[in-house]
Amino acid sequence: LKFATGLGCGGTRSRCAMSNFRDTFTKDDKKDPPLNYDDSAFMFFALTMLCVVTVPWTIIYIRGLFSSDNADDQKTKAGSKLRNCAASTAQKHVAEAKEKSAMQSRVGSGKMIRGGILCVLWMLIFMLWGTVSNSEMNVQGFDPYSILEIPLGSEEGFIKKAYRKMSKKFHPDLNPNDPLAQAKFIQITKAYAALTDDVARANFEKYGNPDGPVQMKLGIGLPRFLLEDENQLMILCIFFLILLFIVPLGAICYYQSQKQYAGNGVLMETLRYLGQYINDQSPTFGMQKGPELLACSAESRISTKIRLSDEEDMRIIDRDVVQHKRLHERVERAFPVVRKNHRLILAHMQRMHKLMSPALIQDLSVLLKHSRLVTRSMIEIACMHEWFACTCSMIEFRRSLVQALDYKDSSLLQIPHFDQNHVKLCEKARPKAIKDLQGFLDDDRPIDNNKPGLKDFTDDQLLDVKAFVDHVSNLDLKWIAETEGEDLIVESDVVTVTTKLIRKNLQDGEAMGPVHAPFYAEPKYEEWWVFMTDPQQNRIMCFERVLSAEKEMEVKMRLQVGPGRTGKHTYVVHALSDSFAGVDRKAEVTFEVKSQKEVARKVFVHQEDLELDMQPTFFQSMMGIGPQEEDSSDEEDERPRKPAVTAAKSKPKAQAKVEEVESSASESDDESDSESK
C-alpha cells in the first residue's frame, strides 16, 4: 500500500526526487560493494605471465634437444677458431665425452624435470585460454534504454510506464534481503533520470553518465577468493607465514649451503686441510704427496661410495699398483674411502685402466673432475707461501693427472702410442738423443720410421704423432721491463715486466682447442702459470694465471724496487703449462735501476694550471681581494682597498710569473747538467 501510494503521487513530487538524485546516490556513497565481480583481470594477467615465461623456455628446451655442438665451428670471444688435435686418440676421446655429455643433457634427470614442468605450464595456459575465451569480457557502458528494456527513441509516456513496471519489481522494500535487487533499482532510477530529467539528460549526453563526470576506478588482477570476507583470516595467516618464516628460512638454508664453499668453489673443509698440510711441510714439498691430498679432500670423500663389489675389484689393482708414498695405516683403517681414492689415483697415473671395472672407472671420472679445483687450490696455497719448488710440484701433479703420468715418468709418454720401450729408443738415439717432449718437438728430422722411437709405427700411428706435434703448444717467450711512462727505472719505482707468450704452432686467427689427453675424464683446455722468481732465494715475487687460448698471450707483472736498491737486478720468468709436461719456458730478466740523484726528472707544469693560480680563491672572492694584491707595508693597509683586480691588469703579472717559473726551471736544468758532467 505504501509503494502504491508513492507511485500515485503527482509529477511534482517525482521531479523533486529526481533532482536530488545525485545527492542521494553519489555523494553519500563511501564504499562500493564488489558486485558482479569476475576473475577476468586475473585470468588475463596469469595467461600473459605464463606465456612470457613458457614460450622462450620451450624454444630453448627444444633447441637443446636437437642441436649438436660442433667443436670444429667453435670460436673464442676474440673470433679465433679453435684448433683441435687431429690425432685419432684425441678425437675418439672427445667424441665419447661429447656423446656422454649430450646423452646426459638430453635424457638426464634435470632435462626430464624441466620437460615435466613445461608440460604442466602448457596445460595451465590452455586451461586459462579456454576460460578466457568462454567468458564475457566486454566492458559495457551506461545504456538507459537497455536498462529499462525499451527500444531506442521511445516516448516519455512509454518510458514512465516501463519505469513504474521495473521499479515495482526491484524495489528494495519488496526485496529486503536481495542486494542485487537494490543495485538494479539504483540503475533503473539512474536510467529514468537520464531520459526525463533535464540536468541528468545533459550530463548523460555530455559525460555518458547521469551523475556527471565520475572518477575512473582501477582494479587489481586478483582472483575472487582473495576478496571474500570468510577467506581474509586465512590469507593473512598465509602471508605472514611466507613473510616471517618461509622467506627467512630459505635465506638461512641458502647461506648455510654456500657457507661451506670458498670463493674458488672448493669446500672450506678441503681448503683448511690443504692449508694446514702444506704449511706443515717444507718448501720442497714433492708431487708424490699429491695423490694423498686429493684422496683426503672432502670432495673426493663425499663423491665416492663404497660398494660390496669394490673389495674384489680393488684387490686386482692393489696387486700391481706402485705406491711411492704409502698412506698411514691408521688412515687406511679408519677411512676406507680414502684408501680407495688413493689407489684409484695411483692406478690412473700408472695407466692401469684396463684392470678397472666399469664402476671403478666411473668413480675415477668423478675424482678427476673434482681434481681441477682441488689441485688449483694446492697451487694457490703454495703461491701464497712464495714457495716456487712446492708450486712446481703441485703443477707437475696436476698435469700428471691430465696426461696419466707417474712420478718421474718421461714426458715422451704423452706422444700417442708411446710406451717405455719407445722412450728408451729416443734416449739412446745417436748422434742426438731425445730426452723430453720439447726435444722431440725441436728435432728437425721428419716424422717417419727413421726418426728415433718411430721405427715400428704404422702409417696411421705416424699421422697421429704428426697431429700431436702440430697441436702441442710450442712457446716463444719475450719480455720487456720498464717503468710505465718513463725512460729509465729509478729506485722506488714500480717496475712492470710485460711477458708475451706466442704459440708458434698456431696460425693467425687460430686458437688452442682441447689438449690431447686420452686418459682424462673430460675435454681439458690448457692453462699457463707465469711466475717471476728471485733466483737467489728461489722465491716467487709475483705470478699470474693465464686462461687465454689465443695465439698470443700477454701478461703484466708488477713489483716495486725498494729505496736504495740501485744497480743491476736479475729475476727469472717461468711459464709452466698445467696440461703438458716438458714444454715449460723460462727467461732471465735483467734491468738497471738508477738512483734519484742520477736521474733528474722534470716536472711539467701546464699553462692552464698556472692560469688557475691567478684566479682568486673563494675566500678572496668573498672579501673582494685579488690574488695579486699584497699587504707588505702598513701604508698599504691604511689605504682604502681597491676592488678585485681586473683581468686586463692581472694578465701581464700572470705572464711574468710564467716567465719566472720557466727561467727557474731552465736554471735547475743547467745545474743538473753541470752536476752530471
C-alpha positions in Angstrom: 0.0 0.0 0.0 2.8 2.4 0.8 4.6 1.6 -2.5 1.3 2.1 -4.5 0.7 5.5 -2.8 4.2 6.5 -3.7 3.6 5.7 -7.3 0.4 7.6 -7.3 2.0 10.9 -6.4 2.0 13.8 -8.7 4.7 14.7 -11.2 6.0 17.5 -9.0 7.0 15.1 -6.2 8.6 12.8 -8.7 10.7 15.6 -10.3 11.8 16.8 -6.8 13.0 13.3 -6.0 14.9 13.0 -9.4 16.5 16.4 -8.9 18.0 15.3 -5.7 19.3 12.0 -7.3 23.0 12.9 -7.2 22.9 13.9 -3.5 21.1 10.7 -2.7 23.1 8.1 -4.6 26.5 9.5 -5.2 27.8 11.9 -2.6 26.8 9.7 0.4 28.3 6.5 -1.0 31.5 5.7 0.8 32.1 2.1 -0.2 31.2 0.3 -3.4 30.3 -3.3 -2.8 32.1 -5.8 -5.1 29.0 -6.5 -7.2 29.3 -8.5 -10.5 33.0 -9.2 -9.8 34.6 -11.7 -12.0 38.1 -13.2 -12.5 38.7 -11.8 -16.0 41.5 -9.4 -15.0 43.4 -12.2 -13.1 42.9 -14.6 -16.0 44.4 -12.2 -18.4 47.3 -11.4 -16.1 48.1 -15.1 -15.3 47.8 -16.1 -19.0 50.2 -13.3 -20.0 52.8 -14.1 -17.4 52.7 -17.8 -18.2 53.2 -17.1 -21.9 56.1 -14.8 -21.3 57.9 -17.5 -19.3 56.9 -20.6 -21.1 57.3 -19.7 -24.8 61.0 -18.7 -24.6 61.8 -21.6 -22.2 60.2 -24.1 -24.7 62.2 -22.7 -27.6 65.5 -23.1 -25.7 64.5 -26.5 -24.5 63.6 -27.8 -28.0 66.8 -26.3 -29.4 68.9 -28.0 -26.8 67.2 -31.4 -27.6 68.0 -31.3 -31.3 71.1 -29.1 -31.5 74.6 -30.8 -31.8 77.7 -29.0 -30.6 80.2 -29.0 -33.5 83.7 -28.4 -32.0 85.1 -27.5 -35.4 82.9 -24.4 -35.6 83.6 -23.2 -32.0 85.3 -19.8 -31.7 86.7 -17.7 -28.9 85.5 -14.3 -27.8 88.2 -12.7 -30.0 86.8 -14.5 -33.0 89.6 -17.0 -33.4 88.7 -20.5 -34.5 89.6 -23.3 -32.1 92.1 -25.8 -33.5 91.5 -29.3 -32.2 94.0 -32.2 -32.2 93.6 -34.3 -35.3 95.0 -37.5 -33.7 92.6 -40.4 -33.7 93.1 -41.0 -29.9 92.1 -37.4 -29.1 89.2 -37.3 -31.5 87.9 -40.6 -30.1 88.2 -39.3 -26.5 86.5 -36.0 -27.3 83.7 -37.7 -29.3 83.0 -40.1 -26.4 83.0 -37.3 -23.9 80.7 -35.2 -26.1 78.3 -38.1 -26.7 78.2 -38.9 -23.0 77.5 -35.3 -22.1 74.9 -34.9 -24.8 73.1 -38.1 -23.7 73.1 -36.8 -20.1 71.8 -33.4 -21.2 69.1 -35.0 -23.3 67.8 -37.8 -21.1 69.2 -36.7 -17.7 67.1 -36.2 -14.7 67.4 -32.4 -14.9 66.2 -32.5 -18.5 63.2 -34.7 -17.7 62.2 -32.5 -14.7 62.3 -29.4 -16.9 60.2 -31.1 -19.6 57.6 -32.1 -17.0 57.4 -28.5 -15.7 57.0 -27.2 -19.3 54.1 -29.7 -19.9 52.3 -28.5 -16.7 52.8 -24.9 -17.7 51.3 -25.5 -21.2 48.4 -27.3 -19.7 47.7 -24.3 -17.5 48.0 -22.0 -20.5 45.4 -24.0 -22.4 43.0 -24.1 -19.4 43.3 -20.4 -18.9 42.8 -19.7 -22.6 39.6 -21.8 -22.6 38.3 -19.9 -19.6 39.1 -16.5 -21.0 37.6 -17.3 -24.4 34.3 -18.6 -22.9 33.8 -15.7 -20.5 32.2 -12.3 -21.3 35.0 -9.8 -21.3 33.2 -6.8 -22.9 33.1 -3.6 -20.8 29.5 -2.4 -21.0 28.8 1.3 -20.8 25.7 3.0 -19.3 22.7 2.5 -21.6 19.4 3.7 -20.1 17.3 2.1 -22.9 18.7 -1.3 -22.3 18.4 -1.0 -18.5 14.7 0.0 -18.8 14.3 -2.7 -21.6 12.7 -0.2 -24.1 13.5 0.5 -27.7 15.7 3.4 -28.7 13.8 6.7 -29.1 10.7 5.8 -27.0 8.3 8.5 -26.0 8.1 9.9 -22.4 4.9 8.1 -21.6 6.3 4.7 -22.6 9.4 5.5 -20.6 7.3 6.2 -17.4 5.3 3.1 -17.9 8.5 0.9 -18.1 10.0 2.7 -15.1 6.9 2.0 -13.0 6.9 -1.6 -14.0 10.5 -2.3 -13.3 10.5 -0.2 -10.0 7.7 -2.3 -8.7 9.7 -5.4 -9.5 13.1 -4.4 -8.0 12.0 -2.0 -5.2 14.1 -2.6 -2.0 11.0 -2.7 0.2 9.8 -5.7 -1.8 13.2 -7.3 -1.9 14.7 -6.6 1.6 17.3 -9.4 1.5 18.4 -9.2 -2.1 21.4 -6.9 -2.7 21.2 -7.5 -6.5 17.7 -6.1 -6.5 18.9 -2.9 -4.7 21.6 -2.4 -7.3 19.2 -3.0 -10.1 16.8 -0.4 -8.6 19.6 2.1 -8.5 20.4 1.5 -12.2 16.7 1.8 -13.1 16.4 5.2 -11.2 19.5 6.5 -13.0 18.2 5.4 -16.4 14.8 7.1 -15.8 16.6 10.3 -14.7 18.8 10.2 -17.7 15.8 10.1 -20.1 13.4 12.5 -18.2 15.3 14.9 -16.0 16.9 17.8 -17.9 20.1 18.0 -15.8 20.6 14.3 -15.8 20.0 14.1 -19.6 22.5 16.9 -20.2 25.1 15.0 -18.1 24.4 11.8 -19.9 24.8 13.4 -23.3 28.0 15.1 -22.3 29.7 12.6 -20.0 27.8 9.3 -20.6 26.5 9.2 -17.0 23.5 11.0 -15.5 25.7 11.9 -12.4 28.1 13.9 -14.5 31.9 13.3 -14.6 33.0 10.4 -12.5 36.4 9.2 -11.4 37.9 6.2 -13.1 38.1 3.1 -10.8 41.0 0.8 -11.2 41.1 -2.9 -10.1 43.8 -5.4 -9.3 44.1 -8.6 -11.2 43.4 -10.9 -8.2 41.3 -14.0 -8.0 37.8 -13.8 -6.5 38.5 -15.8 -3.3 41.1 -13.1 -2.1 38.2 -10.6 -1.7 35.8 -12.8 0.1 35.3 -12.0 3.8 35.5 -15.5 5.0 39.0 -16.0 3.5 40.6 -12.9 4.9 42.0 -14.5 8.0 43.4 -17.5 6.1 45.0 -15.2 3.6 46.5 -13.1 6.3 47.9 -16.1 8.1 49.5 -17.4 4.8 51.0 -14.0 4.1 52.7 -13.8 7.5 53.8 -17.5 7.2 55.5 -16.8 4.0 57.0 -13.4 5.0 58.1 -14.3 8.5 59.0 -18.0 8.2 59.4 -19.4 4.7 61.5 -16.5 3.2 63.9 -16.2 6.2 64.2 -20.0 6.4 65.1 -20.2 2.7 67.7 -17.4 3.0 69.2 -19.2 6.0 69.3 -22.5 4.2 70.9 -20.9 1.2 73.5 -19.2 3.3 74.3 -22.4 5.2 74.8 -24.3 2.0 77.0 -21.6 0.4 79.0 -21.1 3.6 80.6 -24.5 3.1 82.3 -23.3 -0.1 85.2 -20.9 -0.6 85.4 -18.2 -3.3 87.1 -20.6 -5.8 84.4 -23.3 -5.4 86.3 -25.6 -3.1 84.8 -26.8 0.2 86.1 -24.9 3.2 86.9 -28.3 4.9 89.2 -29.1 2.0 90.8 -25.7 1.9 91.6 -25.8 5.7 93.1 -29.3 5.3 95.3 -28.4 2.3 96.4 -25.2 4.0 97.4 -26.9 7.2 99.1 -29.9 5.5 101.1 -27.8 3.0 102.0 -25.2 5.7 103.4 -28.0 7.9 105.7 -29.3 5.1 108.9 -27.8 3.9 109.2 -25.6 0.8 110.5 -28.6 -1.2 107.1 -30.4 -1.0 107.1 -33.1 -3.6 104.4 -34.2 -6.1 104.4 -37.8 -4.7 102.3 -36.4 -1.8 99.7 -35.1 -4.2 97.6 -38.3 -4.5 97.2 -38.4 -0.8 96.0 -34.8 -0.6 93.5 -35.3 -3.4 92.2 -38.6 -1.9 91.7 -37.0 1.5 89.9 -33.9 0.2 86.2 -33.5 1.2 85.0 -33.6 -2.4 86.7 -37.0 -3.0 85.3 -38.5 0.2 81.8 -37.3 -0.4 81.5 -38.2 -4.1 83.0 -41.7 -3.8 80.9 -44.6 -2.4 82.0 -47.9 -1.0 80.2 -50.9 -2.8 80.2 -54.6 -1.9 81.9 -55.4 -5.2 84.8 -53.0 -4.6 86.7 -55.4 -2.4 87.3 -57.9 -5.3 87.9 -55.1 -7.9 90.4 -53.3 -5.7 92.3 -56.4 -4.9 93.3 -56.6 -8.6 94.6 -53.0 -8.5 96.4 -53.4 -5.2 98.4 -56.3 -6.6 100.0 -54.2 -9.4 99.9 -50.6 -8.3 103.1 -49.0 -7.1 102.9 -46.7 -4.0 105.7 -44.2 -3.9 104.4 -42.9 -0.6 102.1 -45.2 1.4 99.2 -43.9 3.4 99.3 -44.1 7.2 97.9 -47.4 8.5 95.6 -45.6 10.8 94.1 -43.6 7.9 93.6 -46.7 5.8 91.8 -48.5 8.6 89.6 -45.5 9.7 88.7 -44.2 6.2 88.2 -46.9 3.6 87.0 -44.4 1.0 90.4 -42.5 1.3 92.2 -45.8 0.7 90.1 -46.5 -2.4 90.6 -43.0 -3.8 94.3 -43.2 -3.2 94.6 -46.5 -5.1 92.4 -45.2 -8.0 94.6 -42.1 -8.5 97.8 -44.1 -8.5 96.3 -46.6 -10.9 95.3 -43.7 -13.2 98.7 -42.2 -13.2 100.3 -45.6 -13.9 97.7 -46.2 -16.8 96.1 -49.3 -15.3 92.7 -48.5 -16.7 92.3 -52.0 -18.3 92.3 -53.5 -14.8 89.5 -51.3 -13.6 85.8 -52.4 -13.6 83.2 -50.0 -15.1 82.1 -48.9 -11.7 85.7 -48.0 -10.7 86.2 -46.1 -13.9 83.1 -44.1 -13.1 84.5 -43.3 -9.6 87.8 -42.3 -11.2 86.0 -39.9 -13.6 84.3 -38.2 -10.7 87.6 -37.9 -8.8 89.3 -36.4 -11.9 86.5 -33.8 -12.3 87.0 -32.7 -8.7 90.8 -32.6 -9.1 90.6 -29.4 -11.2 89.5 -27.2 -8.3 91.4 -29.1 -5.6 94.8 -29.0 -7.5 94.2 -25.4 -8.3 93.8 -24.7 -4.6 97.1 -26.6 -3.9 98.9 -24.3 -6.4 97.4 -21.1 -4.9 98.3 -22.1 -1.4 101.9 -22.8 -2.4 102.0 -19.4 -4.2 100.8 -17.7 -1.0 103.8 -19.1 0.8 106.0 -17.9 -2.1 107.5 -21.5 -2.4 108.4 -21.9 -6.0 109.6 -25.5 -5.7 106.4 -26.5 -4.0 104.4 -24.7 -6.6 106.2 -26.6 -9.4 105.5 -29.9 -7.7 101.7 -29.1 -7.5 101.6 -28.1 -11.2 103.5 -31.2 -12.1 101.0 -33.3 -10.1 98.1 -31.5 -11.9 99.4 -32.3 -15.4 100.3 -35.8 -14.3 96.6 -36.3 -13.7 95.7 -34.8 -17.1 98.2 -36.9 -19.1 98.2 -40.0 -16.8 102.0 -39.8 -15.9 103.5 -41.4 -12.9 106.2 -40.0 -10.6 109.4 -39.4 -12.6 107.9 -40.7 -15.9 109.3 -39.4 -19.1 107.3 -36.6 -20.8 107.7 -38.6 -24.1 104.9 -40.9 -22.9 102.5 -38.1 -23.8 103.1 -38.9 -27.5 100.4 -41.2 -29.0 101.2 -44.9 -29.0 104.4 -44.4 -27.0 105.5 -46.8 -24.2 108.6 -47.3 -22.1 110.4 -49.1 -25.0 109.9 -46.2 -27.3 111.2 -43.8 -24.6 114.4 -45.9 -24.3 114.9 -45.8 -28.1 114.6 -42.0 -28.1 117.0 -41.6 -25.1 119.6 -43.9 -26.8 119.4 -42.3 -30.2 122.6 -41.1 -31.9 124.0 -38.7 -32.8 121.4 -36.6 -30.9 119.4 -38.2 -28.1 115.8 -37.1 -27.4 115.2 -36.9 -23.6 111.9 -35.0 -23.3 108.9 -33.8 -25.2 110.5 -30.4 -26.0 113.5 -32.2 -27.6 111.1 -34.2 -29.7 109.4 -31.1 -30.9 112.6 -29.3 -31.7 114.1 -32.2 -33.6 114.3 -31.3 -37.3 114.1 -34.8 -38.6 110.8 -35.6 -40.4 108.2 -37.7 -38.6 108.7 -41.1 -40.3 110.1 -44.5 -39.4 113.7 -43.1 -39.5 113.0 -40.8 -36.5 114.1 -42.2 -33.1 111.3 -44.1 -31.4 109.1 -44.4 -34.5 110.7 -47.4 -36.2 107.8 -49.8 -35.9 105.0 -47.3 -36.2 102.3 -47.8 -38.9 101.2 -45.0 -41.2 98.1 -44.2 -39.1 100.2 -44.1 -36.0 102.7 -41.7 -37.7 99.8 -39.5 -38.7 98.7 -39.4 -35.0 102.2 -38.5 -33.9 102.3 -35.7 -36.5 98.9 -34.4 -35.5 100.1 -34.4 -31.8 103.3 -32.5 -32.6 101.3 -29.8 -34.6 98.9 -29.4 -31.7 101.2 -29.2 -28.6 102.0 -25.6 -27.6 105.5 -24.7 -28.7 106.0 -21.3 -27.0 108.2 -18.4 -27.7 108.7 -16.2 -24.6 109.5 -12.5 -24.9 109.7 -9.9 -22.1 110.3 -6.2 -21.5 110.9 -4.4 -18.2 110.0 -0.7 -17.8 108.5 1.9 -15.6 105.3 2.9 -17.4 105.6 6.5 -18.7 109.3 6.8 -18.0 112.5 6.2 -20.0 114.6 4.9 -17.1 114.0 2.8 -13.9 114.7 4.7 -10.7 114.7 3.4 -7.2 111.3 3.2 -5.5 109.6 2.9 -8.9 107.0 0.2 -9.8 108.6 -1.9 -12.5 106.2 -3.6 -15.0 107.5 -6.8 -16.6 105.4 -7.4 -19.7 105.7 -11.1 -20.8 104.5 -12.2 -24.2 103.8 -15.9 -24.8 103.5 -16.8 -28.5 102.2 -20.2 -29.7 104.4 -20.9 -32.7 102.3 -24.0 -33.7 99.2 -21.8 -34.4 98.4 -19.7 -37.4 96.9 -16.2 -37.3 93.2 -16.5 -36.5 93.6 -19.8 -34.7 93.2 -20.6 -31.0 94.2 -23.6 -28.9 91.5 -26.2 -28.6 91.2 -29.0 -26.0 94.5 -30.7 -25.2 95.5 -34.2 -26.2 94.5 -36.1 -23.0 93.0 -39.5 -23.9 93.1 -40.7 -20.3 91.4 -37.7 -18.8 87.7 -37.7 -17.8 86.6 -34.8 -20.0 88.0 -32.3 -22.5 90.6 -30.1 -20.9 91.7 -26.6 -22.1 95.3 -25.5 -21.4 96.2 -23.1 -18.7 99.6 -21.4 -18.2 101.0 -20.2 -14.9 103.6 -17.4 -15.2 105.9 -16.7 -12.3 108.7 -14.1 -11.7 111.1 -15.5 -9.1 114.2 -14.4 -7.3 116.9 -16.9 -8.4 119.0 -16.4 -5.2 116.2 -17.3 -2.8 114.0 -19.4 -5.2 111.1 -17.3 -4.0 108.0 -16.2 -6.0 107.9 -12.4 -6.5 104.6 -12.3 -8.4 102.5 -14.7 -10.6 99.6 -14.7 -13.0 97.3 -17.5 -14.2 96.6 -17.3 -18.0 93.5 -18.9 -19.4 93.6 -17.4 -22.9 93.5 -19.9 -25.9 94.7 -17.3 -28.4 98.0 -17.5 -30.3 99.5 -14.5 -28.5 99.1 -14.0 -24.7 100.3 -11.0 -22.8 100.9 -11.0 -19.0 101.9 -7.9 -16.9 103.5 -8.4 -13.6 104.5 -5.5 -11.3 106.9 -5.2 -8.5 108.3 -2.2 -6.6 112.0 -1.6 -6.3 112.9 -0.7 -2.8 114.7 2.6 -1.9 118.5 2.3 -2.1 118.4 -0.9 -4.3 120.2 0.5 -7.3 122.3 -1.3 -9.8 121.6 -4.5 -11.8 118.6 -6.6 -10.9 118.1 -10.2 -12.1 115.0 -12.2 -12.0 113.7 -15.3 -13.8 110.3 -15.6 -15.6 108.9 -19.1 -15.7 105.9 -20.2 -17.9 104.5 -23.5 -16.8 101.8 -25.5 -18.5 99.2 -27.4 -16.5 98.4 -29.8 -19.3 101.6 -30.8 -21.0 104.9 -31.9 -19.3 108.2 -30.9 -20.8 107.1 -27.8 -22.7 107.8 -25.2 -19.9 109.7 -22.0 -20.7 111.9 -19.6 -18.7 113.9 -16.5 -19.4 116.2 -14.3 -17.4 115.0 -10.8 -16.8 117.7 -8.1 -16.1 117.3 -4.4 -15.8 119.3 -1.5 -14.4 118.0 0.7 -11.5 119.3 4.3 -11.3 119.4 6.4 -8.2 117.2 9.5 -7.9 120.3 11.7 -7.9 121.5 10.3 -11.2 118.2 10.9 -13.0 116.7 14.4 -12.8 113.0 14.0 -13.8 111.4 17.3 -15.0 108.1 18.2 -13.5 106.0 19.7 -16.3 103.6 22.5 -15.2 100.7 23.1 -17.6 99.8 26.6 -18.7 96.2 26.1 -17.5 97.5 25.2 -14.1 99.5 28.5 -13.9 96.5 30.5 -15.0 94.4 28.7 -12.4 96.8 30.0 -9.7 95.9 33.5 -10.9 92.2 33.1 -10.1 91.0 34.3 -6.7 90.0 31.8 -4.1 86.5 31.6 -2.6 87.6 33.5 0.5 89.3 36.2 -1.7 86.2 36.5 -3.8 84.0 36.9 -0.7 86.4 39.6 0.8 86.9 41.3 -2.5 90.7 40.6 -2.6 92.6 39.9 -5.7 95.3 37.2 -5.8 98.0 39.7 -6.8 97.4 42.2 -4.1 99.9 42.2 -1.2 99.9 43.7 2.2 103.6 44.2 2.5 103.5 47.6 4.3 101.5 49.4 6.9 100.9 52.2 4.4 99.1 49.9 2.1 97.0 48.6 5.0 95.9 52.2 5.8 94.9 52.9 2.2 91.4 52.1 1.1 91.4 48.7 -0.5 90.5 48.6 -4.2 88.1 46.2 -5.7 89.2 43.0 -7.3 91.9 43.3 -10.0 90.6 43.3 -13.5 91.7 40.7 -16.0 93.4 43.3 -18.1 95.7 44.4 -15.3 96.4 40.9 -14.0 97.4 39.4 -17.3 100.9 40.9 -17.5 101.6 39.8 -14.0 100.5 36.2 -14.9 102.7 36.2 -17.9 105.6 37.5 -15.7 105.0 34.7 -13.3 105.0 32.1 -16.1 108.3 33.5 -17.4 109.8 33.4 -13.9 108.8 29.7 -13.5 110.3 28.9 -16.9 113.5 30.7 -16.1 113.8 28.9 -12.8 113.2 25.6 -14.5 115.9 26.3 -17.1 118.3 27.3 -14.3 117.7 24.0 -12.5 118.2 22.1 -15.7 121.6 23.8 -16.2 122.6 23.0 -12.7 121.6 19.3 -13.1 123.6 19.1 -16.4 126.7 20.6 -14.7 126.4 18.1 -11.9 126.1 15.1 -14.3 129.2 16.3 -16.2 
